[in-house]
Amino acid sequence: MPIYEFACGNCGATFEKLCRLSDAAAPACPKCGSSETTKKFSECVARSGGSGAKGGESSGPPPGSKFT
């Protein structure tokens, strides 16, 4: 399940919520309880390795990390 960021139209609070893709309604604001919330446009960009690596650089985890 993806984490989405929401903004409250009533109090202006922003919050994150783990939601199913099938969830139709936006969640209520945890600060004021309003149902006037909207999903914010994500500013995060996912990058895949390959095209961004230069001259033998790896886009994988650093050497010696627990993920190698």
Secondary structure, DSSP 8 states (H G I E B T S, - for coil): --EEEEEETTT--EEEEE--TT--S----TTT--S-EEE---------SSTT--TT--SS--TTSTT-
